[in-house]
Every structure is written in C-alpha cells, then in structure tokens.
Amino acid sequence: MVAHTAYDAPNLSPAVISRLTAEWHGEYERWQKRDLSARRYVYVWADGVFLQARMEDHGECMLVLIGATPEGKKELIGFQVGVRESSESWRELLIDVKQRGLQIAPEIAVGDGALGFWKALDEIFPGTRHQRCWVHKTVNALDKVPLSVQATMKKDLREVYWAPSRASAEVAIDVFAEKYRAKYGRAVECLAKDRDALLAFYDFPAEHWDHLRTTNPIESVFATVRHRTVRTKGSLSSTTARLMVFKLVITASKTWRRLKGTNQLPKVIAGVRFNDGIEVIHMPANHAA
C-alpha cells in the first residue's frame, strides 16, 4: 500500500510523487476552504518558510500561521505561497481566514520583526498584541558584530529574555546597551527598536513564556519537514513541494504537544491581567467602619 504521507517512504520516486500529487491537491483545496467560524486561537505564531533553495531565488516562501486553541492545542491555520516581507501577501492570508469565520482576534502574535505580517495584522486584527521572536532577534543582532564577539553577546542577550521580570529585563537591556553601544551601535539599535514587543510576553502567564518568546512551534515542525523533502529523489516542482509539505505538516500536527499551563488559557481569554507572569488578584475594598 502506498504511504500517503511520505513518512514511510523517505525516498519517493518522481513517479510515486506524481501519483500522489492529485490526492494531496484535493485535500489541500478542501482544507483551504474549511469553515473557521467555530474556531478560536488565543495565541498565533507567524513565519515565512523557504521549502527549497530555489524558492529564495524568486523571493517566495510559504507563509505559515499556527494557532493555539483555548484547550492549548496547536493547529495549522494558514499555509500559502507569498513573500515573507510583503504586508500584502500576509493581508491576503489573514483576510482569507477571517472571511471563513475566524472573527475573534488572537490575544498575541509571535513572529520575526522583518515580516510584512505586522502591518497586515494591525489592519485585520488590530487588537492583537505583538511579540517579537527572540531567536530571530538574537540572530539579527549577532549578524552585526564580529564572530569573536558573538558568543559573549549571545550570553548577554539570554540574560535579557530569561530575566524573571520585566523590570529586570529592562535593566539587562540597559546593561547590554552600555556595554556594546560604543563599538557595536547597530546591534544595540537592533535590540532597542523592538524593546516593547520583545517584552510583551511578561503580560501573559509564566507557564506560557517558553511558547511565546519564539516561533519555535513553526521552526521545529519545518526542520523535520525539510529533512524529509530533501531526501526525495529529483527536484520537486514548487507545487509538488508545497503539497507534500502540507501533507507532512497536517500529519505531524496530530502529535503536536499541547501548551503547558492550559488551565491559564481561560483566564487569558477572560481578560485576567498578568504581571510578570503572575495573575493579578484584585482584593475587594474594605468598607468596614
């Protein structure tokens, strides 16, 4: 029996891939038209993923949107070809999911600052908070300094995003700026310009900080997918690559781990405030004489 997901056939021949493409296409089309009116996503992660090297030559990639449900389950929301830095590409994706019923804005979105996603998000879901991905930010900052400095700077950046509170993270940013501004001002500016968006996660439950600091839910999925697609024989067409990756991701999603601290998600939905990851408890006023 043919392995329909390609998981059990890592060296699929062109003939087998051709035979499966029609089936994958039908499933993809049905998925793209699915009704989202009964869905809600508390958190979303966005990124542009290059499936094959030649996609980069054309500037196109797969725009990927993954969301966390109120039950803490991660789901693939959006998956279509577009330009990573283009707000118009992301706008098309967000309008599509909204028109299919996704009306409630996510509480916070996580992504790289270079994405055109942010402008589109503010247009389509203006109430959603921004959280910059610390993995992308670290890479961007390190790209602006010599290799000999990178190990030390990476450690200093970790001091920021592992800080136990927003106040201590703010102090760590100031220390970072004081240490590197004179010689590596571009790296300091890279960090400073997204300061608020980098620290937004402190206003959410501490159990969720690991999930919200990075776009790892997308990165981890596509690391495995890339490994499998590069092992296929021959060069895949862009359409076949997209369909194969879609099938791989949908299959993998059945085993994605839920968010930690799922009991906190209803509180986030209800608008409960969190300060440095801890629920803010409002004590009733004492009216005793």
C-alpha positions as CSV (number, residue, x, y, z in Angstrom):
1,M,0.0,0.0,0.0
2,V,1.3,3.5,-0.9
3,A,2.4,5.7,2.0
4,H,0.2,8.7,1.5
5,T,2.1,11.0,3.9
6,A,5.6,10.1,2.6
7,Y,6.7,9.5,6.2
8,D,7.2,5.8,5.5
9,A,8.8,6.4,2.1
10,P,11.6,8.9,2.5
11,N,13.0,8.2,-1.0
12,L,9.8,8.6,-3.0
13,S,10.4,8.4,-6.7
14,P,9.1,11.0,-9.2
15,A,6.6,8.5,-10.4
16,V,5.2,7.9,-7.0
17,I,5.1,11.6,-6.2
18,S,3.3,12.3,-9.4
19,R,0.7,9.7,-8.5
20,L,0.1,11.2,-5.0
21,T,0.1,14.9,-6.1
22,A,-3.5,14.8,-7.3
23,E,-4.7,13.3,-3.9
24,W,-2.7,15.9,-1.9
25,H,-4.1,18.7,-4.1
26,G,-7.7,17.7,-3.4
27,E,-7.0,17.5,0.4
28,Y,-5.2,20.9,0.3
29,E,-8.1,22.6,-1.6
30,R,-10.7,21.2,0.9
31,W,-8.5,22.4,3.9
32,Q,-8.1,25.8,2.4
33,K,-11.9,26.2,2.2
34,R,-12.7,24.8,5.6
35,D,-15.2,26.7,7.9
36,L,-13.4,28.5,10.8
37,S,-16.5,30.1,12.4
38,A,-16.3,27.6,15.3
39,R,-12.5,28.2,15.9
40,R,-10.7,30.5,18.2
41,Y,-7.0,30.9,18.6
42,V,-5.6,32.5,21.8
43,Y,-2.0,32.8,20.5
44,V,-0.7,32.7,17.0
45,W,2.8,32.2,15.5
46,A,3.7,33.5,12.1
47,D,6.7,32.9,9.8
48,G,7.8,32.7,6.2
49,V,9.4,29.3,5.4
50,F,11.5,28.5,2.4
51,L,10.9,24.9,1.5
52,Q,13.6,24.6,-1.2
53,A,16.7,26.7,-2.0
54,R,15.2,27.8,-5.4
55,M,12.2,29.4,-3.7
56,E,14.6,32.0,-2.3
57,D,15.7,32.9,-5.8
58,H,12.2,34.1,-6.5
59,G,11.6,35.7,-3.1
60,E,8.6,33.5,-2.5
61,C,8.1,31.2,0.5
62,M,5.3,29.5,2.4
63,L,3.5,31.9,4.8
64,V,2.7,29.8,7.8
65,L,0.3,30.6,10.6
66,I,-0.1,28.3,13.6
67,G,-2.5,28.9,16.5
68,A,-3.2,27.7,20.0
69,T,-6.8,26.9,20.8
70,P,-8.4,27.6,24.2
71,E,-7.6,24.0,25.1
72,G,-3.9,24.5,24.4
73,K,-3.9,22.5,21.2
74,K,-1.7,23.8,18.4
75,E,-3.2,23.8,14.9
76,L,-2.1,24.9,11.4
77,I,-4.3,27.9,10.5
78,G,-2.8,29.2,7.3
79,F,-0.4,27.9,4.7
80,Q,0.1,29.5,1.3
81,V,2.7,30.9,-1.1
82,G,3.7,34.5,-0.6
83,V,6.5,37.0,0.0
84,R,7.8,37.0,3.6
85,E,8.3,40.8,3.8
86,S,5.2,41.7,1.9
87,S,2.3,43.0,4.0
88,E,0.0,42.4,1.0
89,S,0.8,38.7,1.0
90,W,0.1,38.4,4.7
91,R,-3.0,40.5,4.3
92,E,-4.4,38.1,1.7
93,L,-3.9,35.2,4.1
94,L,-5.4,37.0,7.1
95,I,-8.4,38.2,5.1
96,D,-9.0,34.7,3.9
97,V,-9.1,33.1,7.3
98,K,-11.3,36.0,8.6
99,Q,-13.7,35.6,5.8
100,R,-14.0,31.9,6.5
101,G,-15.2,32.7,10.0
102,L,-12.2,33.5,12.2
103,Q,-13.7,36.6,13.8
104,I,-12.1,36.8,17.3
105,A,-8.7,38.3,17.3
106,P,-5.8,36.3,18.9
107,E,-4.5,37.8,22.2
108,I,-0.9,37.9,21.0
109,A,1.0,37.0,17.8
110,V,4.7,35.9,17.7
111,G,7.0,36.5,14.8
112,D,10.1,38.0,13.3
113,G,10.2,41.8,13.1
114,A,11.0,41.6,9.3
115,L,7.7,40.1,8.4
116,G,5.1,42.1,6.5
117,F,2.8,40.2,8.8
118,W,2.7,43.0,11.4
119,K,1.2,45.7,9.2
120,A,-1.4,43.3,7.9
121,L,-2.2,42.1,11.4
122,D,-2.9,45.6,12.6
123,E,-5.3,46.1,9.7
124,I,-7.2,42.8,10.1
125,F,-6.9,42.0,13.8
126,P,-6.0,45.4,15.4
127,G,-6.5,44.2,19.0
128,T,-3.8,41.6,18.8
129,R,-0.6,42.2,20.8
130,H,2.9,41.9,19.1
131,Q,5.6,39.7,20.5
132,R,8.9,39.6,18.6
133,C,10.7,36.3,18.3
134,W,13.9,36.2,20.4
135,V,15.5,33.6,18.2
136,H,15.2,35.8,15.1
137,K,16.2,38.9,17.2
138,T,19.3,37.2,18.5
139,V,20.4,36.1,15.1
140,N,19.8,39.6,13.7
141,A,21.8,41.3,16.5
142,L,24.7,38.8,16.2
143,D,24.9,39.4,12.4
144,K,26.0,43.0,13.2
145,V,29.1,42.1,15.2
146,P,32.4,40.2,14.6
147,L,32.4,36.5,15.1
148,S,34.8,37.0,18.1
149,V,32.1,38.9,20.0
150,Q,29.1,36.8,19.1
151,A,29.4,34.2,21.9
152,T,29.6,36.8,24.6
153,M,26.8,38.9,23.1
154,K,24.6,35.8,22.8
155,K,25.0,35.1,26.5
156,D,24.2,38.7,27.3
157,L,21.0,38.6,25.2
158,R,20.0,35.4,27.1
159,E,20.2,37.5,30.3
160,V,17.5,39.7,28.9
161,Y,14.9,37.2,27.8
162,W,15.5,34.8,30.7
163,A,15.1,37.6,33.2
164,P,12.4,36.7,35.8
165,S,10.5,40.0,35.5
166,R,10.0,42.9,33.0
167,A,11.9,45.3,35.3
168,S,14.9,43.0,35.4
169,A,14.8,42.5,31.7
170,E,14.7,46.3,31.2
171,V,17.8,46.6,33.4
172,A,19.5,43.9,31.4
173,I,18.8,45.7,28.1
174,D,20.3,48.9,29.6
175,V,23.4,47.0,30.7
176,F,23.6,45.5,27.2
177,A,23.4,48.9,25.6
178,E,26.0,50.4,27.9
179,K,28.4,47.5,27.2
180,Y,28.1,47.5,23.4
181,R,26.9,50.9,22.2
182,A,30.4,52.4,21.7
183,K,31.7,49.8,19.3
184,Y,28.6,47.9,18.1
185,G,25.8,50.5,18.0
186,R,23.9,48.7,15.2
187,A,23.5,45.7,17.4
188,V,22.2,47.8,20.2
189,E,19.8,49.6,18.0
190,C,18.5,46.3,16.6
191,L,17.6,45.3,20.2
192,A,16.3,48.7,21.3
193,K,13.9,49.4,18.4
194,D,11.7,46.4,19.3
195,R,12.1,46.7,23.1
196,D,8.4,46.8,24.0
197,A,7.4,44.0,21.5
198,L,10.3,41.8,22.8
199,L,9.0,42.0,26.4
200,A,5.2,41.6,25.7
201,F,5.3,38.0,27.0
202,Y,5.7,39.3,30.6
203,D,2.0,40.2,30.5
204,F,1.0,36.6,30.0
205,P,1.1,33.5,32.3
206,A,4.6,32.4,33.1
207,E,3.7,28.9,32.1
208,H,3.4,30.2,28.5
209,W,6.6,32.2,28.3
210,D,8.6,29.4,26.6
211,H,5.9,29.2,23.9
212,L,5.6,33.0,23.4
213,R,9.3,34.0,23.3
214,T,10.0,32.4,20.0
215,T,8.4,31.0,16.8
216,N,9.8,27.6,17.7
217,P,6.3,25.9,17.1
218,I,6.9,26.6,13.4
219,E,10.7,26.1,13.4
220,S,10.6,22.7,15.0
221,V,7.9,21.5,12.6
222,F,9.7,22.6,9.4
223,A,13.1,21.4,10.5
224,T,11.7,17.8,10.2
225,V,9.8,18.6,7.1
226,R,12.9,20.0,5.3
227,H,14.8,16.9,6.2
228,R,12.2,14.7,4.6
229,T,11.7,16.7,1.5
230,V,15.4,17.0,0.6
231,R,15.6,13.2,0.7
232,T,13.1,12.8,-2.1
233,K,14.6,11.8,-5.4
234,G,14.9,14.5,-8.0
235,S,14.0,18.2,-7.8
236,L,10.4,18.8,-6.7
237,S,8.3,21.4,-8.6
238,S,7.2,24.2,-6.3
239,T,3.6,22.9,-6.5
240,T,4.6,19.4,-5.5
241,A,6.8,20.6,-2.7
242,R,4.0,22.7,-1.3
243,L,1.5,19.9,-1.4
244,M,4.0,17.4,0.1
245,V,4.9,19.7,2.9
246,F,1.3,20.5,3.6
247,K,0.6,16.8,3.9
248,L,3.6,16.2,6.2
249,V,2.6,19.1,8.4
250,I,-1.1,18.0,8.7
251,T,0.0,14.5,9.6
252,A,2.6,15.8,12.1
253,S,0.1,18.1,13.8
254,K,-1.8,15.1,15.2
255,T,1.1,14.6,17.6
256,W,1.9,18.2,18.4
257,R,2.2,18.7,22.2
258,R,-0.3,21.0,23.9
259,L,0.8,24.2,25.6
260,K,2.0,24.0,29.1
261,G,-0.3,25.6,31.7
262,T,-3.5,25.0,29.7
263,N,-5.5,25.9,32.8
264,Q,-4.3,29.5,32.4
265,L,-5.8,29.9,28.9
266,P,-9.4,30.5,30.0
267,K,-8.1,33.3,32.2
268,V,-6.3,34.9,29.3
269,I,-9.5,34.7,27.3
270,A,-11.5,36.3,30.1
271,G,-9.2,39.3,30.2
272,V,-7.5,38.5,33.5
273,R,-4.4,40.6,33.9
274,F,-0.9,39.1,34.5
275,N,2.0,40.9,35.8
276,D,5.4,39.3,35.3
277,G,3.6,36.0,34.6
278,I,1.5,36.1,37.8
279,E,-2.2,36.6,37.9
280,V,-3.2,40.0,39.3
281,I,-5.7,39.4,42.1
282,H,-8.0,42.3,42.9
283,M,-8.8,42.4,46.5
284,P,-12.3,43.7,47.4
285,A,-12.3,47.1,49.0
286,N,-12.7,47.1,52.8
287,H,-15.8,49.1,53.7
288,A,-15.8,48.3,57.3
289,A,-16.3,51.2,59.7
